[in-house]
């Protein structure tokens, strides 16, 4: 036992002072900024956009200024991604989750707390005071493995937030494409409606003059009604796509009115990206594969811890000092060991080994599915590119050529005005199909780019994933708890 009456030589106080010093040292290492740094670097490397922390007033003011600058001009696709990283609250919540897991990691750096026992016993005139200080030696032996587990848990959470980053950025880019395309289709629908209105008005006047039949007038009115219905549907689609973009980039309040979009999507490129090692590239950098590999490494480390501690569950060292007013002071050391007579830890070791084998198989399956997803998304993007180029290079120019030839014949009085209107409607359909093909290509291209970095989730799946990150710290702490069960 250790004396607590002689401060200069008290081993209890020395040990407490040592533990307090180590605790303060470990607490000083807590840094949410450092935990978020790898994800911020991925944002710069992958997206060319900044993912700032917004914890202080200065950081929030800087993000606000950046948002205002982006909204001052028509928003392009890259600007939409940057706005999402600045304003998406789900992504901000993920960054706070990183700080929570970082706190769990720092917790593994702390030394286990000693147990201080103080007792006062009275027997007649005899008074006995017991003092004891105990350390869990098994926790000390497993401290390094727990630190490794905490570090890997932080890596897993960083991978989760990085995937969340891809989901948010990808959804923002796709929503921007949809919103701009719908806006362009809305202007085209207005042009078609104006043309149909003019055609119906002309047919009515010609009918009144006796130059067209009632059947022809009914057909022109039908075209006008269809154009009006199409206009209503296009307006609804454009409004919905704009709201989807607003949700994706996290705008609210006065920012809604400030949002301006360009008039059209970028032109379809003349060449499609090459297929050089896209599968190898995906396997080397996809987040789901890397996360599965880290999980296998974590289980391998946990297996080592289980093997070391499987046969001994309790190992404690204690310092004791018992003093009495009638007997000499007792001092000594106490060691408590659980005897493994019935439970030798073989079940825990076998379970850890099975979990490791399971993780290896899951990693292989994830890699197989990732390579297949990349092949599918690339084939879809290439097909969309060919269709868009065919519309741009062949279909639309031919429709314009037919329109020009029809106009020449109308000027030569070889065809009537109704033939000219019918040809204009054919050309309008060709323009609408070209706009849709252009939109489909950019959507497919966005999915392909994301599939090289991680799984492509739709809006509902991404929202579910983002909300699940709130439970990430508990999930990250679970492996440590499993390892601690062997202590």
Buried (B, 14 or more C-beta within 10 A) or exposed (E): BBBBEEEEEBBBBEBBEEBEEEBEEBEEEBEBEEBBBBBBEBBEEBBEBBBBBBBEEEEEEBBEEBBEEBBEEEBBBBBBBBBBBBBBEBBBBBBBBBBBBBBBBBBBBBBBEBEEEEEEEEEEEEEBBBBBBBBBBBBEBBBEBBBBBBBBBBBBBBBBBBBBBBBBBBBBBBBBBBBBBBBBBBBBBBBBBEBBBBBBEBBBEBBEEEEBEEEBBEBBBEBBEBBBEBBEEBBEBBEEBBEBBBBBBBBEEEBEEBBEBBEEBEEBEEEBBEEEEBBEEBBEBBBBBBBBBBBBBBBBBBBBBBBBBBBBBEBBBBBBBBBBEEEEEEBEEEEEEEEEEEEEBEEBBEEBBEBBEEBBEEBEEBBEEBBEBBBEBBEBBBBBBBBBBEBBEEBBEEBEEBBEEBBEBBEEEEBBBBEBBBBBBEBBEBBBBBBBBBBBBBBBBBBBBBBBBBBBBEBEEBBEBBEEBBEBBEBBBEBBEBBBEBB
